[in-house]
Amino acid sequence: MDVVLIFLGTLPGMALAALFVVIGLSFVQSARRRKSRAGDVLGDGTPFQADEPPEATAADLPIEHEDPDLVERIAVSRHIADLMLADEWTQVGDDMSDWETDLAAAPGGARYHDVGADVALSGLRGLIDEAEHNALSDLAAAEEEIDHFMDTYHRNEENHVLAVLAARAHLMVGEAARADLWPDELQRDAWRVMARHFVKAGEILQNYDTLAYMSPLLAEAKYRQALGSPGGAHKLDELFESWIDLDPSNPLIYEIHAESLCDPDVYSDEAIMAEADKALARTEDTLGMGGYALFFMPLLELREGARDLLDADLFAGAMLDLASMEASQAEVNLTANALAAEMRLTDEANTAMNDTLYLLIRWHMSVIYPRLWTLPETSIQSLVRDAAEAIPDLDQKSANLSIAA
């Protein structure tokens, strides 16, 4: 399906396009003795090819080629867009507040409130992206757009979501004014512009207690404000913990925090492992070991050497917990793909990961979403059949007990 854009050309000062947010195991000995077909499929990236096409079996799963999140993302985007066209900003804030209270999410895990915030700010994003960087006056249109967010905020200051949008608008323009984005002769003035906007965002946000509102949106805005502020780096770990306390299974939080953990001069390997343990502990009541997996998944892509810090057995168990905790089928597919991708990138075969992948597919996956995988569809189908062959008779309760052992 082609990507659909929602244009709000009639909204003064806005160039809005609706946003599509993309997105020690004990095992049966017979499976241990047989050659791992997962290795055949994943080892060199070449799909396993049977001598003859296999007949359809009970292990075959239905295949859904559409994006599982698309319909819901479009619906959320259109809803916010319609309210913006009608200048119903109080309703925008109220609806987004309700969504974050419920942690309403699309099948792939994208939170409605995150989609809504990105839609609300996408007009400003367009102005920033289209601006030249020859003179600071190139940001004039974006600066003027901030006034719109400030007006809506001042008209209804008890609405914390409108405060967040106003603060985020300042942060976006401040980020666009980072000195290293501008010619040398403009960098001093650009730094002042950046600092002014980050200070203003901080002044707005200090009036709202994150826990009092139980607001992931406030937690995110405060994290972003500290991230770009001089001297704010020392607050990031605490702000990250507050954020995941409010929405522990949101992968976006871990992705954003991982970006700040990439510099080994700031975070040593020992510090990374300590942070992973803290993420595990803070989310254990809601995610089991899943917080460990959510912490490491983005870091494996962003930080050199992060794979060497990974406890593979713990990671495997954490991935299975993510798929077990009332996950949607889209989330199960995403988790299975992440585990399969990690197996492809790991030099040494890991029995725990192999077993976990089979268990995850066998007991938690009921539909295949090829769009969410980085493997060819034929390889996914081979993995599904191999999982059924490896553990044909275990019931789910026995499987879960064996993992816990």
BALOBA-1460 file (C-alpha; in Angstrom, 3 decimals):
// residues 405
<rec num="1" residu="m" x="0.000" y="0.000" z="0.000"/>
<rec num="2" residu="d" x="1.360" y="3.375" z="-0.908"/>
<rec num="3" residu="v" x="2.149" y="5.737" z="1.921"/>
<rec num="4" residu="v" x="-0.708" y="8.209" z="2.338"/>
<rec num="5" residu="l" x="0.031" y="11.815" z="3.285"/>
<rec num="6" residu="i" x="-2.485" y="14.106" z="4.869"/>
<rec num="7" residu="f" x="-1.923" y="17.687" z="3.849"/>
<rec num="8" residu="l" x="-3.395" y="20.557" z="5.809"/>
<rec num="9" residu="g" x="-2.713" y="23.372" z="3.427"/>
<rec num="10" residu="t" x="-5.572" y="25.476" z="4.707"/>
<rec num="11" residu="l" x="-4.196" y="25.704" z="8.238"/>
<rec num="12" residu="p" x="-2.439" y="29.067" z="8.628"/>
<rec num="13" residu="g" x="1.242" y="28.730" z="9.207"/>
<rec num="14" residu="m" x="1.155" y="24.956" z="9.025"/>
<rec num="15" residu="a" x="2.450" y="22.531" z="6.388"/>
<rec num="16" residu="l" x="1.141" y="19.432" z="8.155"/>
<rec num="17" residu="a" x="1.614" y="15.902" z="6.933"/>
<rec num="18" residu="a" x="0.199" y="13.098" z="9.084"/>
<rec num="19" residu="l" x="2.974" y="10.976" z="10.503"/>
<rec num="20" residu="f" x="3.331" y="7.217" z="10.037"/>
<rec num="21" residu="v" x="5.290" y="5.907" z="12.822"/>
<rec num="22" residu="v" x="6.521" y="3.000" z="11.542"/>
<rec num="23" residu="i" x="6.933" y="0.690" z="14.267"/>
<rec num="24" residu="g" x="20.157" y="-21.107" z="30.401"/>
<rec num="25" residu="l" x="17.063" y="-22.426" z="28.379"/>
<rec num="26" residu="s" x="16.151" y="-26.013" z="29.016"/>
<rec num="27" residu="f" x="14.939" y="-27.515" z="25.777"/>
<rec num="28" residu="v" x="13.895" y="-30.916" z="24.427"/>
<rec num="29" residu="q" x="16.965" y="-33.037" z="23.830"/>
<rec num="30" residu="s" x="15.796" y="-34.159" z="20.413"/>
<rec num="31" residu="a" x="15.946" y="-30.554" z="19.250"/>
<rec num="32" residu="r" x="19.468" y="-30.232" z="20.658"/>
<rec num="33" residu="r" x="20.681" y="-33.357" z="18.828"/>
<rec num="34" residu="r" x="19.298" y="-32.415" z="15.443"/>
<rec num="35" residu="k" x="21.161" y="-30.005" z="13.212"/>
<rec num="36" residu="s" x="19.831" y="-26.480" z="13.698"/>
<rec num="37" residu="r" x="17.792" y="-25.530" z="10.684"/>
<rec num="38" residu="a" x="17.663" y="-21.994" z="12.107"/>
<rec num="39" residu="g" x="21.391" y="-21.933" z="11.432"/>
<rec num="40" residu="d" x="20.746" y="-23.077" z="7.867"/>
<rec num="41" residu="v" x="18.323" y="-20.244" z="7.342"/>
<rec num="42" residu="l" x="20.149" y="-17.525" z="9.246"/>
<rec num="43" residu="g" x="23.830" y="-18.387" z="9.165"/>
<rec num="44" residu="d" x="24.923" y="-16.794" z="5.913"/>
<rec num="45" residu="g" x="21.719" y="-14.995" z="5.075"/>
<rec num="46" residu="t" x="20.858" y="-17.561" z="2.373"/>
<rec num="47" residu="p" x="17.338" y="-18.959" z="2.743"/>
<rec num="48" residu="f" x="17.085" y="-22.695" z="3.363"/>
<rec num="49" residu="q" x="15.836" y="-24.466" z="0.249"/>
<rec num="50" residu="a" x="14.084" y="-27.803" z="0.607"/>
<rec num="51" residu="d" x="14.652" y="-30.393" z="-2.131"/>
<rec num="52" residu="e" x="10.962" y="-30.116" z="-2.945"/>
<rec num="53" residu="p" x="8.431" y="-27.506" z="-1.882"/>
<rec num="54" residu="p" x="6.960" y="-28.684" z="1.439"/>
<rec num="55" residu="e" x="3.286" y="-29.433" z="1.605"/>
<rec num="56" residu="a" x="1.156" y="-27.176" z="3.766"/>
<rec num="57" residu="t" x="1.003" y="-28.428" z="7.360"/>
<rec num="58" residu="a" x="-0.596" y="-27.413" z="10.627"/>
<rec num="59" residu="a" x="2.650" y="-25.576" z="11.337"/>
<rec num="60" residu="d" x="2.055" y="-23.186" z="8.446"/>
<rec num="61" residu="l" x="0.843" y="-19.778" z="9.592"/>
<rec num="62" residu="p" x="-1.295" y="-17.312" z="7.665"/>
<rec num="63" residu="i" x="0.608" y="-14.490" z="6.015"/>
<rec num="64" residu="e" x="-0.530" y="-10.874" z="6.152"/>
<rec num="65" residu="h" x="1.358" y="-8.610" z="3.790"/>
<rec num="66" residu="e" x="-0.134" y="-5.301" z="4.875"/>
<rec num="67" residu="d" x="1.466" y="-3.080" z="7.500"/>
<rec num="68" residu="p" x="-0.379" y="-4.016" z="10.732"/>
<rec num="69" residu="d" x="-0.072" y="-0.480" z="12.093"/>
<rec num="70" residu="l" x="-1.102" y="1.393" z="8.978"/>
<rec num="71" residu="v" x="-4.845" y="1.626" z="9.535"/>
<rec num="72" residu="e" x="-4.542" y="2.737" z="13.151"/>
<rec num="73" residu="r" x="-1.787" y="5.249" z="12.440"/>
<rec num="74" residu="i" x="-3.861" y="6.776" z="9.668"/>
<rec num="75" residu="a" x="-6.904" y="6.964" z="11.937"/>
<rec num="76" residu="v" x="-4.972" y="8.687" z="14.739"/>
<rec num="77" residu="s" x="-3.303" y="11.049" z="12.282"/>
<rec num="78" residu="r" x="-6.566" y="12.006" z="10.623"/>
<rec num="79" residu="h" x="-8.262" y="12.551" z="13.958"/>
<rec num="80" residu="i" x="-5.594" y="14.973" z="15.157"/>
<rec num="81" residu="a" x="-5.421" y="16.638" z="11.744"/>
<rec num="82" residu="d" x="-9.171" y="17.235" z="11.710"/>
<rec num="83" residu="l" x="-9.054" y="18.816" z="15.165"/>
<rec num="84" residu="m" x="-6.183" y="21.053" z="14.101"/>
<rec num="85" residu="l" x="-8.077" y="22.200" z="11.002"/>
<rec num="86" residu="a" x="-11.007" y="23.096" z="13.228"/>
<rec num="87" residu="d" x="-8.632" y="24.906" z="15.638"/>
<rec num="88" residu="e" x="-9.821" y="22.578" z="18.420"/>
<rec num="89" residu="w" x="-6.522" y="22.518" z="20.264"/>
<rec num="90" residu="t" x="-8.033" y="21.920" z="23.680"/>
<rec num="91" residu="q" x="-9.579" y="18.733" z="22.306"/>
<rec num="92" residu="v" x="-6.207" y="17.773" z="20.817"/>
<rec num="93" residu="g" x="-4.695" y="18.053" z="24.277"/>
<rec num="94" residu="d" x="-7.553" y="16.214" z="25.969"/>
<rec num="95" residu="d" x="-7.503" y="13.309" z="23.512"/>
<rec num="96" residu="m" x="-3.746" y="12.912" z="23.682"/>
<rec num="97" residu="s" x="-3.934" y="12.990" z="27.481"/>
<rec num="98" residu="d" x="-6.530" y="10.202" z="27.432"/>
<rec num="99" residu="w" x="-4.345" y="8.145" z="25.083"/>
<rec num="100" residu="e" x="-1.274" y="8.426" z="27.262"/>
<rec num="101" residu="t" x="-3.296" y="7.563" z="30.373"/>
<rec num="102" residu="d" x="-4.411" y="4.337" z="28.668"/>
<rec num="103" residu="l" x="-1.060" y="3.830" z="26.891"/>
<rec num="104" residu="a" x="-3.165" y="3.239" z="23.782"/>
<rec num="105" residu="a" x="-0.988" y="1.718" z="21.072"/>
<rec num="106" residu="a" x="-1.084" y="0.420" z="17.521"/>
<rec num="107" residu="p" x="-0.352" y="-3.307" z="17.018"/>
<rec num="108" residu="g" x="3.365" y="-2.668" z="16.483"/>
<rec num="109" residu="g" x="3.667" y="-0.760" z="19.745"/>
<rec num="110" residu="a" x="3.568" y="2.845" z="18.481"/>
<rec num="111" residu="r" x="1.764" y="4.887" z="21.130"/>
<rec num="112" residu="y" x="-1.175" y="6.960" z="19.972"/>
<rec num="113" residu="h" x="0.076" y="9.933" z="21.978"/>
<rec num="114" residu="d" x="3.463" y="9.760" z="20.222"/>
<rec num="115" residu="v" x="1.789" y="9.623" z="16.810"/>
<rec num="116" residu="g" x="-0.466" y="12.519" z="17.785"/>
<rec num="117" residu="a" x="2.433" y="14.661" z="19.006"/>
<rec num="118" residu="d" x="4.374" y="14.107" z="15.810"/>
<rec num="119" residu="v" x="1.345" y="15.019" z="13.708"/>
<rec num="120" residu="a" x="0.736" y="18.171" z="15.754"/>
<rec num="121" residu="l" x="4.375" y="19.225" z="15.321"/>
<rec num="122" residu="s" x="4.836" y="18.092" z="11.729"/>
<rec num="123" residu="g" x="4.009" y="21.482" z="10.243"/>
<rec num="124" residu="l" x="6.828" y="23.031" z="12.253"/>
<rec num="125" residu="r" x="9.066" y="20.120" z="11.284"/>
<rec num="126" residu="g" x="8.364" y="20.877" z="7.628"/>
<rec num="127" residu="l" x="9.330" y="24.524" z="8.047"/>
<rec num="128" residu="i" x="12.588" y="23.553" z="9.750"/>
<rec num="129" residu="d" x="13.473" y="20.922" z="7.160"/>
<rec num="130" residu="e" x="12.807" y="23.327" z="4.286"/>
<rec num="131" residu="a" x="14.860" y="26.181" z="5.780"/>
<rec num="132" residu="e" x="18.240" y="27.074" z="4.357"/>
<rec num="133" residu="h" x="21.179" y="27.458" z="6.705"/>
<rec num="134" residu="n" x="22.763" y="30.552" z="5.218"/>
<rec num="135" residu="a" x="21.514" y="33.047" z="7.795"/>
<rec num="136" residu="l" x="19.723" y="32.705" z="11.105"/>
<rec num="137" residu="s" x="16.817" y="34.599" z="9.556"/>
<rec num="138" residu="d" x="16.180" y="31.409" z="7.588"/>
<rec num="139" residu="l" x="14.519" y="30.129" z="10.762"/>
<rec num="140" residu="a" x="12.117" y="33.080" z="10.895"/>
<rec num="141" residu="a" x="9.103" y="31.102" z="9.668"/>
<rec num="142" residu="a" x="9.760" y="28.383" z="12.236"/>
<rec num="143" residu="e" x="10.172" y="31.009" z="14.973"/>
<rec num="144" residu="e" x="6.806" y="32.477" z="14.022"/>
<rec num="145" residu="e" x="5.207" y="29.050" z="14.164"/>
<rec num="146" residu="i" x="6.267" y="28.734" z="17.802"/>
<rec num="147" residu="d" x="3.950" y="31.661" z="18.549"/>
<rec num="148" residu="h" x="0.999" y="29.508" z="17.509"/>
<rec num="149" residu="f" x="1.914" y="26.810" z="20.033"/>
<rec num="150" residu="m" x="2.536" y="29.379" z="22.747"/>
<rec num="151" residu="d" x="-0.871" y="30.989" z="22.114"/>
<rec num="152" residu="t" x="-2.710" y="27.678" z="22.435"/>
<rec num="153" residu="y" x="-0.711" y="26.873" z="25.569"/>
<rec num="154" residu="h" x="-1.442" y="30.206" z="27.254"/>
<rec num="155" residu="r" x="-5.162" y="29.895" z="26.485"/>
<rec num="156" residu="n" x="-5.336" y="26.613" z="28.418"/>
<rec num="157" residu="e" x="-2.343" y="26.277" z="30.724"/>
<rec num="158" residu="e" x="-3.950" y="23.553" z="32.813"/>
<rec num="159" residu="n" x="-3.702" y="21.255" z="29.795"/>
<rec num="160" residu="h" x="-0.262" y="19.696" z="30.181"/>
<rec num="161" residu="v" x="-0.245" y="18.307" z="26.626"/>
<rec num="162" residu="l" x="-0.496" y="21.803" z="25.137"/>
<rec num="163" residu="a" x="2.403" y="22.793" z="27.399"/>
<rec num="164" residu="v" x="4.392" y="19.834" z="26.065"/>
<rec num="165" residu="l" x="3.700" y="20.838" z="22.456"/>
<rec num="166" residu="a" x="4.810" y="24.410" z="23.134"/>
<rec num="167" residu="a" x="7.992" y="23.180" z="24.841"/>
<rec num="168" residu="r" x="8.683" y="20.674" z="22.068"/>
<rec num="169" residu="a" x="8.281" y="23.465" z="19.494"/>
<rec num="170" residu="h" x="10.982" y="25.473" z="21.279"/>
<rec num="171" residu="l" x="13.208" y="22.400" z="21.470"/>
<rec num="172" residu="m" x="12.814" y="21.684" z="17.753"/>
<rec num="173" residu="v" x="13.846" y="25.201" z="16.739"/>
<rec num="174" residu="g" x="16.623" y="25.159" z="19.333"/>
<rec num="175" residu="e" x="17.935" y="21.895" z="17.888"/>
<rec num="176" residu="a" x="17.834" y="23.437" z="14.405"/>
<rec num="177" residu="a" x="20.015" y="26.269" z="15.704"/>
<rec num="178" residu="r" x="22.795" y="23.991" z="16.960"/>
<rec num="179" residu="a" x="26.065" y="25.727" z="16.247"/>
<rec num="180" residu="d" x="27.600" y="22.883" z="14.254"/>
<rec num="181" residu="l" x="24.815" y="23.197" z="11.658"/>
<rec num="182" residu="w" x="25.827" y="26.726" z="10.714"/>
<rec num="183" residu="p" x="28.796" y="28.444" z="9.037"/>
<rec num="184" residu="d" x="31.679" y="29.319" z="11.344"/>
<rec num="185" residu="e" x="30.877" y="33.036" z="11.421"/>
<rec num="186" residu="l" x="27.306" y="32.323" z="12.609"/>
<rec num="187" residu="q" x="28.017" y="29.704" z="15.223"/>
<rec num="188" residu="r" x="28.232" y="32.063" z="18.216"/>
<rec num="189" residu="d" x="24.870" y="33.650" z="17.390"/>
<rec num="190" residu="a" x="23.364" y="30.252" z="16.581"/>
<rec num="191" residu="w" x="24.419" y="28.957" z="19.985"/>
<rec num="192" residu="r" x="22.603" y="31.872" z="21.641"/>
<rec num="193" residu="v" x="19.437" y="31.099" z="19.680"/>
<rec num="194" residu="m" x="19.656" y="27.446" z="20.667"/>
<rec num="195" residu="a" x="20.211" y="28.279" z="24.342"/>
<rec num="196" residu="r" x="17.294" y="30.718" z="24.375"/>
<rec num="197" residu="h" x="14.864" y="28.114" z="23.079"/>
<rec num="198" residu="f" x="16.068" y="25.382" z="25.417"/>
<rec num="199" residu="v" x="15.791" y="27.735" z="28.396"/>
<rec num="200" residu="k" x="12.273" y="28.705" z="27.336"/>
<rec num="201" residu="a" x="11.275" y="25.045" z="27.024"/>
<rec num="202" residu="g" x="12.642" y="24.410" z="30.507"/>
<rec num="203" residu="e" x="10.647" y="27.322" z="31.916"/>
<rec num="204" residu="i" x="7.443" y="25.842" z="30.510"/>
<rec num="205" residu="l" x="8.116" y="22.301" z="31.673"/>
<rec num="206" residu="q" x="9.143" y="23.197" z="35.223"/>
<rec num="207" residu="n" x="5.518" y="24.083" z="35.957"/>
<rec num="208" residu="y" x="4.349" y="20.493" z="35.428"/>
<rec num="209" residu="d" x="5.188" y="17.530" z="37.643"/>
<rec num="210" residu="t" x="5.614" y="14.415" z="35.525"/>
<rec num="211" residu="l" x="4.392" y="11.980" z="38.170"/>
<rec num="212" residu="a" x="1.437" y="14.142" z="39.168"/>
<rec num="213" residu="y" x="0.200" y="13.964" z="35.591"/>
<rec num="214" residu="m" x="1.518" y="10.419" z="35.041"/>
<rec num="215" residu="s" x="2.549" y="11.713" z="31.648"/>
<rec num="216" residu="p" x="5.047" y="9.984" z="29.336"/>
<rec num="217" residu="l" x="4.800" y="13.061" z="27.090"/>
<rec num="218" residu="l" x="6.078" y="15.287" z="29.902"/>
<rec num="219" residu="a" x="8.804" y="12.747" z="30.695"/>
<rec num="220" residu="e" x="9.928" y="12.748" z="27.073"/>
<rec num="221" residu="a" x="9.953" y="16.530" z="26.790"/>
<rec num="222" residu="k" x="12.021" y="16.880" z="29.962"/>
<rec num="223" residu="y" x="14.451" y="14.235" z="28.719"/>
<rec num="224" residu="r" x="14.850" y="16.025" z="25.381"/>
<rec num="225" residu="q" x="15.299" y="19.362" z="27.111"/>
<rec num="226" residu="a" x="18.098" y="17.984" z="29.296"/>
<rec num="227" residu="l" x="19.657" y="16.205" z="26.329"/>
<rec num="228" residu="g" x="20.267" y="19.459" z="24.495"/>
<rec num="229" residu="s" x="21.029" y="21.710" z="27.465"/>
<rec num="230" residu="p" x="24.521" y="22.555" z="28.723"/>
<rec num="231" residu="g" x="25.054" y="20.560" z="31.885"/>
<rec num="232" residu="g" x="21.942" y="18.498" z="31.257"/>
<rec num="233" residu="a" x="23.715" y="15.222" z="30.551"/>
<rec num="234" residu="h" x="23.968" y="14.297" z="34.237"/>
<rec num="235" residu="k" x="20.162" y="14.288" z="34.466"/>
<rec num="236" residu="l" x="19.562" y="11.862" z="31.609"/>
<rec num="237" residu="d" x="19.789" y="8.584" z="33.527"/>
<rec num="238" residu="e" x="17.288" y="9.739" z="36.142"/>
<rec num="239" residu="l" x="14.951" y="11.169" z="33.496"/>
<rec num="240" residu="f" x="15.167" y="7.956" z="31.478"/>
<rec num="241" residu="e" x="14.195" y="5.939" z="34.547"/>
<rec num="242" residu="s" x="11.227" y="8.207" z="35.222"/>
<rec num="243" residu="w" x="10.156" y="7.817" z="31.620"/>
<rec num="244" residu="i" x="10.259" y="4.012" z="31.536"/>
<rec num="245" residu="d" x="8.481" y="3.863" z="34.889"/>
<rec num="246" residu="l" x="5.492" y="5.449" z="33.133"/>
<rec num="247" residu="d" x="5.621" y="3.402" z="29.926"/>
<rec num="248" residu="p" x="8.023" y="0.476" z="30.390"/>
<rec num="249" residu="s" x="7.292" y="-1.370" z="27.141"/>
<rec num="250" residu="n" x="7.564" y="1.589" z="24.751"/>
<rec num="251" residu="p" x="10.535" y="0.832" z="22.458"/>
<rec num="252" residu="l" x="10.788" y="4.499" z="21.422"/>
<rec num="253" residu="i" x="12.045" y="5.427" z="24.897"/>
<rec num="254" residu="y" x="14.923" y="2.972" z="24.721"/>
<rec num="255" residu="e" x="15.777" y="4.044" z="21.170"/>
<rec num="256" residu="i" x="16.054" y="7.707" z="22.158"/>
<rec num="257" residu="h" x="18.095" y="6.935" z="25.279"/>
<rec num="258" residu="a" x="20.438" y="4.626" z="23.343"/>
<rec num="259" residu="e" x="21.585" y="7.578" z="21.248"/>
<rec num="260" residu="s" x="23.034" y="9.197" z="24.370"/>
<rec num="261" residu="l" x="24.866" y="6.003" z="25.379"/>
<rec num="262" residu="c" x="27.004" y="5.647" z="22.255"/>
<rec num="263" residu="d" x="30.066" y="7.614" z="23.324"/>
<rec num="264" residu="p" x="32.481" y="5.300" z="25.219"/>
<rec num="265" residu="d" x="34.210" y="8.377" z="26.643"/>
<rec num="266" residu="v" x="30.973" y="9.245" z="28.454"/>
<rec num="267" residu="y" x="29.609" y="5.757" z="29.183"/>
<rec num="268" residu="s" x="32.135" y="3.011" z="29.848"/>
<rec num="269" residu="d" x="31.335" y="-0.625" z="29.156"/>
<rec num="270" residu="e" x="30.840" y="-1.133" z="32.869"/>
<rec num="271" residu="a" x="28.397" y="1.774" z="32.978"/>
<rec num="272" residu="i" x="26.419" y="0.312" z="30.075"/>
<rec num="273" residu="m" x="26.064" y="-3.042" z="31.819"/>
<rec num="274" residu="a" x="24.997" y="-1.290" z="35.019"/>
<rec num="275" residu="e" x="22.379" y="0.693" z="33.069"/>
<rec num="276" residu="a" x="21.078" y="-2.526" z="31.487"/>
<rec num="277" residu="d" x="20.720" y="-4.111" z="34.928"/>
<rec num="278" residu="k" x="18.821" y="-1.073" z="36.184"/>
<rec num="279" residu="a" x="16.471" y="-1.142" z="33.208"/>
<rec num="280" residu="l" x="15.828" y="-4.825" z="33.896"/>
<rec num="281" residu="a" x="15.109" y="-4.201" z="37.572"/>
<rec num="282" residu="r" x="12.821" y="-1.210" z="36.987"/>
<rec num="283" residu="t" x="10.626" y="-3.077" z="34.487"/>
<rec num="284" residu="e" x="10.683" y="-6.555" z="36.040"/>
<rec num="285" residu="d" x="7.187" y="-6.320" z="37.526"/>
<rec num="286" residu="t" x="5.614" y="-5.497" z="34.164"/>
<rec num="287" residu="l" x="7.942" y="-7.039" z="31.583"/>
<rec num="288" residu="g" x="9.745" y="-9.847" z="33.370"/>
<rec num="289" residu="m" x="13.231" y="-9.752" z="31.858"/>
<rec num="290" residu="g" x="11.940" y="-7.841" z="28.827"/>
<rec num="291" residu="g" x="13.476" y="-4.533" z="29.869"/>
<rec num="292" residu="y" x="16.940" y="-6.007" z="29.317"/>
<rec num="293" residu="a" x="16.063" y="-6.781" z="25.695"/>
<rec num="294" residu="l" x="14.462" y="-3.388" z="25.073"/>
<rec num="295" residu="f" x="17.557" y="-1.681" z="26.503"/>
<rec num="296" residu="f" x="20.022" y="-3.577" z="24.329"/>
<rec num="297" residu="m" x="18.169" y="-3.859" z="21.004"/>
<rec num="298" residu="p" x="18.806" y="-0.279" z="19.796"/>
<rec num="299" residu="l" x="22.221" y="-0.177" z="21.447"/>
<rec num="300" residu="l" x="23.407" y="-3.172" z="19.417"/>
<rec num="301" residu="e" x="22.971" y="-1.080" z="16.290"/>
<rec num="302" residu="l" x="24.277" y="2.220" z="17.639"/>
<rec num="303" residu="r" x="27.251" y="1.459" z="19.911"/>
<rec num="304" residu="e" x="30.373" y="-0.259" z="18.674"/>
<rec num="305" residu="g" x="31.228" y="-3.254" z="20.838"/>
<rec num="306" residu="a" x="27.791" y="-3.388" z="22.503"/>
<rec num="307" residu="r" x="27.374" y="-6.994" z="21.373"/>
<rec num="308" residu="d" x="30.380" y="-7.978" z="23.487"/>
<rec num="309" residu="l" x="28.576" y="-6.686" z="26.576"/>
<rec num="310" residu="l" x="25.468" y="-8.749" z="25.943"/>
<rec num="311" residu="d" x="24.570" y="-11.727" z="28.122"/>
<rec num="312" residu="a" x="23.214" y="-13.889" z="25.297"/>
<rec num="313" residu="d" x="21.256" y="-16.295" z="27.521"/>
<rec num="314" residu="l" x="19.659" y="-13.435" z="29.441"/>
<rec num="315" residu="f" x="18.894" y="-11.610" z="26.201"/>
<rec num="316" residu="a" x="17.195" y="-14.723" z="24.801"/>
<rec num="317" residu="g" x="15.014" y="-15.113" z="27.877"/>
<rec num="318" residu="a" x="14.210" y="-11.400" z="27.822"/>
<rec num="319" residu="m" x="13.077" y="-11.608" z="24.206"/>
<rec num="320" residu="l" x="10.737" y="-14.468" z="25.064"/>
<rec num="321" residu="d" x="9.295" y="-12.460" z="27.941"/>
<rec num="322" residu="l" x="8.549" y="-9.593" z="25.574"/>
<rec num="323" residu="a" x="6.565" y="-11.937" z="23.354"/>
<rec num="324" residu="s" x="4.789" y="-13.508" z="26.344"/>
<rec num="325" residu="m" x="3.538" y="-10.362" z="28.058"/>
<rec num="326" residu="e" x="0.249" y="-9.845" z="26.189"/>
<rec num="327" residu="a" x="2.149" y="-8.759" z="23.103"/>
<rec num="328" residu="s" x="0.275" y="-8.139" z="19.869"/>
<rec num="329" residu="q" x="1.065" y="-10.303" z="16.862"/>
<rec num="330" residu="a" x="2.954" y="-7.402" z="15.303"/>
<rec num="331" residu="e" x="5.120" y="-7.153" z="18.425"/>
<rec num="332" residu="v" x="5.695" y="-10.925" z="18.396"/>
<rec num="333" residu="n" x="6.843" y="-10.709" z="14.776"/>
<rec num="334" residu="l" x="9.122" y="-7.767" z="15.562"/>
<rec num="335" residu="t" x="10.632" y="-9.620" z="18.526"/>
<rec num="336" residu="a" x="11.194" y="-12.804" z="16.523"/>
<rec num="337" residu="n" x="12.848" y="-10.833" z="13.748"/>
<rec num="338" residu="a" x="15.114" y="-9.004" z="16.201"/>
<rec num="339" residu="l" x="16.187" y="-12.331" z="17.691"/>
<rec num="340" residu="a" x="16.751" y="-13.851" z="14.256"/>
<rec num="341" residu="a" x="18.738" y="-10.803" z="13.179"/>
<rec num="342" residu="e" x="20.921" y="-11.048" z="16.267"/>
<rec num="343" residu="m" x="21.609" y="-14.704" z="15.538"/>
<rec num="344" residu="r" x="22.754" y="-13.772" z="12.050"/>
<rec num="345" residu="l" x="25.207" y="-11.230" z="13.439"/>
<rec num="346" residu="t" x="26.613" y="-13.451" z="16.206"/>
<rec num="347" residu="d" x="29.727" y="-15.384" z="15.228"/>
<rec num="348" residu="e" x="29.205" y="-18.236" z="17.672"/>
<rec num="349" residu="a" x="26.052" y="-20.349" z="17.622"/>
<rec num="350" residu="n" x="23.982" y="-19.759" z="20.752"/>
<rec num="351" residu="t" x="21.691" y="-22.572" z="21.831"/>
<rec num="352" residu="a" x="19.585" y="-20.328" z="24.064"/>
<rec num="353" residu="m" x="18.843" y="-17.932" z="21.216"/>
<rec num="354" residu="n" x="18.084" y="-20.768" z="18.821"/>
<rec num="355" residu="d" x="15.743" y="-22.464" z="21.310"/>
<rec num="356" residu="t" x="14.090" y="-19.174" z="22.218"/>
<rec num="357" residu="l" x="13.396" y="-18.347" z="18.593"/>
<rec num="358" residu="y" x="11.686" y="-21.707" z="18.099"/>
<rec num="359" residu="l" x="9.667" y="-21.375" z="21.306"/>
<rec num="360" residu="l" x="8.638" y="-17.830" z="20.486"/>
<rec num="361" residu="i" x="7.446" y="-18.809" z="17.020"/>
<rec num="362" residu="r" x="5.793" y="-22.036" z="18.178"/>
<rec num="363" residu="w" x="3.830" y="-20.683" z="21.126"/>
<rec num="364" residu="h" x="3.300" y="-16.989" z="20.484"/>
<rec num="365" residu="m" x="3.117" y="-16.388" z="16.751"/>
<rec num="366" residu="s" x="-0.175" y="-16.975" z="14.961"/>
<rec num="367" residu="v" x="0.311" y="-14.839" z="11.849"/>
<rec num="368" residu="i" x="3.335" y="-13.776" z="9.789"/>
<rec num="369" residu="y" x="3.843" y="-10.112" z="8.935"/>
<rec num="370" residu="p" x="6.633" y="-10.201" z="6.310"/>
<rec num="371" residu="r" x="6.845" y="-6.378" z="6.345"/>
<rec num="372" residu="l" x="8.210" y="-6.563" z="9.897"/>
<rec num="373" residu="w" x="11.012" y="-8.995" z="9.072"/>
<rec num="374" residu="t" x="14.433" y="-8.538" z="7.491"/>
<rec num="375" residu="l" x="14.390" y="-12.134" z="6.230"/>
<rec num="376" residu="p" x="12.785" y="-13.307" z="2.977"/>
<rec num="377" residu="e" x="9.305" y="-14.713" z="3.352"/>
<rec num="378" residu="t" x="10.492" y="-18.217" z="2.427"/>
<rec num="379" residu="s" x="13.015" y="-18.148" z="5.276"/>
<rec num="380" residu="i" x="10.359" y="-17.067" z="7.756"/>
<rec num="381" residu="q" x="8.145" y="-19.946" z="6.666"/>
<rec num="382" residu="s" x="11.064" y="-22.375" z="7.030"/>
<rec num="383" residu="l" x="11.653" y="-21.160" z="10.585"/>
<rec num="384" residu="v" x="7.977" y="-21.669" z="11.416"/>
<rec num="385" residu="r" x="8.095" y="-25.262" z="10.139"/>
<rec num="386" residu="d" x="11.372" y="-25.965" z="11.932"/>
<rec num="387" residu="a" x="9.881" y="-24.696" z="15.193"/>
<rec num="388" residu="a" x="6.949" y="-27.081" z="14.824"/>
<rec num="389" residu="e" x="9.305" y="-29.960" z="14.033"/>
<rec num="390" residu="a" x="11.564" y="-29.180" z="16.996"/>
<rec num="391" residu="i" x="8.843" y="-28.916" z="19.644"/>
<rec num="392" residu="p" x="5.757" y="-30.674" z="18.324"/>
<rec num="393" residu="d" x="4.277" y="-31.968" z="21.579"/>
<rec num="394" residu="l" x="5.131" y="-29.442" z="24.288"/>
<rec num="395" residu="d" x="2.232" y="-27.468" z="25.637"/>
<rec num="396" residu="q" x="2.802" y="-23.801" z="26.349"/>
<rec num="397" residu="k" x="2.730" y="-24.164" z="30.134"/>
<rec num="398" residu="s" x="5.458" y="-26.808" z="30.043"/>
<rec num="399" residu="a" x="7.535" y="-24.673" z="27.713"/>
<rec num="400" residu="n" x="7.300" y="-21.672" z="30.010"/>
<rec num="401" residu="l" x="8.169" y="-23.780" z="33.049"/>
<rec num="402" residu="s" x="11.254" y="-25.129" z="31.302"/>
<rec num="403" residu="i" x="12.407" y="-21.625" z="30.463"/>
<rec num="404" residu="a" x="12.030" y="-20.515" z="34.059"/>
<rec num="405" residu="a" x="14.006" y="-23.518" z="35.324"/>
